[in-house]
Amino acid sequence: MKIAVIGTGYVGLVAGACLAETGNEVICVDIDIERIKQLKQGVVPIYEPGLDELVKRNIAKDRLTFSTDTIEAVSLSKVIFMAVQTPMDEDGSADLHHLLTAAATVAKGINDYKIIVDKSTVPVGTAAKVKQVISELTDYDFDVVSNPEFLKEGAAVDDFMKPDRVVIGCDSKRAEAVITDLYAPFVRTGHPMITMKVESAELTKYTANAFLATKISFINEIARLCELVGADIGDVRRGIGTDTRIGSAFLHPGIGFGGSCFPKDLRALLYTAKENNLELQVVSAAVATNEIQKQFMPAKIRNHFNNNLRGLRFALWGLSFKANTDDMRESPALEIIEFLLQAGAEIVTYDPEAIENARRLFGDKIIYVSNSFAALKEADALVVATEWNEFRRPNFEKMLELMRNPVIFDGRNLFKPERMQELGFVYYGVGQV
């Protein structure tokens, strides 16, 4: 099948490469000329495990091409995936300007029956808006389908190739037949392909993210209570996670959620509810709790050093909002960096993939090093902000030798408090005793 993917950001590039992997002819389009130039050379501008190899392999097989010409790509394709960014507007709503502008351009390339697939995360009613924009610019038949993505950064390729489910919001049997056929190779192991109303599909993505984010905020709140009453959040998490009604996923306490999806999508969901005169109290609480949690580790640092951080040297392990990605959007590490800078501290940081993104954000305000131990030299404390695997089993004896003061603020609970204390560290975790 011939497919066009509009937008080569995180979602578009993963979708395009994975669809090409199953034999489709895919054209990925973007208005960013330099980005397309890089992709044509096989240079993937984002870090995502397995994506680089997937892109290069399908370029070599002539199944994956890149272009800046949306109109031509649409004219050559039967299915057009809209993977354009929908950033958060100032009022918390999803900004659909880029998507609707792209839809108008897509309309100019329609020369036969086409299926337009909304792959971007969009609020309820977006498919209707896309349909209206295109209808005003073409007389050809087309359908608009909602097909939300459920990709986890760091595991996106596997999530697309072996999805838990595929959600298709569709009001046309003709379009439904094509899209179910397109996704058939990805659900061979029996995972469901769920068809529903367009509006239901649009709301499903927001609901999923809101629920997962709420689990994170809930366990973070309980972690704070654990420290006050002498309980251990690890024990509590295991105690509730084995309940099949609850499950253990997304019950790891930390320093708050971030990234490109949860913060933006929860605020967009709250905006949609408000527009319909409804207050989503649970979702509101999840957002508020997360903002409080981002100040949890700064408060521990401030208390340990008696609110006097000026001139102290801090090692920071991790910059991305989670492991296995270079994405720093709304990363909890940002809050910690801003706090330390305002307090007059010096920051030496290391991250396996996100250093260049950090450099664009902070310039020479912080120091960047090429490995985790280099960050520890003469450090007054270490802050662990991201759960990269290489941080889990470090050489603790070497750490003690390098650090000026053996103090660790572990925002991801990578280490055991008893073990760290035995080694001679002053150790602060999240909800641990």
Secondary structure as UniProt FT lines:
FT   STRAND          2..6
FT   HELIX           10..21
FT   TURN            22..23
FT   STRAND          25..29
FT   HELIX           33..40
FT   TURN            41..42
FT   TURN            49..50
FT   HELIX           51..60
FT   TURN            61..62
FT   STRAND          64..67
FT   HELIX           70..75
FT   STRAND          79..82
FT   TURN            90..91
FT   HELIX           97..109
FT   STRAND          114..118
FT   TURN            124..125
FT   HELIX           126..135
FT   TURN            136..137
FT   STRAND          142..146
FT   TURN            153..154
FT   HELIX           156..161
FT   STRAND          166..169
FT   HELIX           173..183
FT   HELIX           184..187
FT   TURN            188..189
FT   STRAND          193..196
FT   HELIX           198..229
FT   HELIX           233..241
FT   TURN            244..246
FT   TURN            249..250
FT   HELIX           262..275
FT   TURN            276..277
FT   HELIX           281..293
FT   TURN            294..295
FT   HELIX           296..304
FT   TURN            305..307
FT   TURN            310..311
FT   STRAND          313..317
FT   TURN            323..324
FT   TURN            329..330
FT   HELIX           332..342
FT   TURN            343..344
FT   STRAND          346..350
FT   TURN            352..354
FT   HELIX           355..362
FT   HELIX           363..365
FT   STRAND          367..368
FT   TURN            372..373
FT   HELIX           374..376
FT   TURN            377..378
FT   STRAND          381..384
FT   HELIX           389..391
FT   HELIX           396..402
FT   STRAND          407..410
FT   TURN            411..412
FT   HELIX           417..423
FT   STRAND          426..428
//
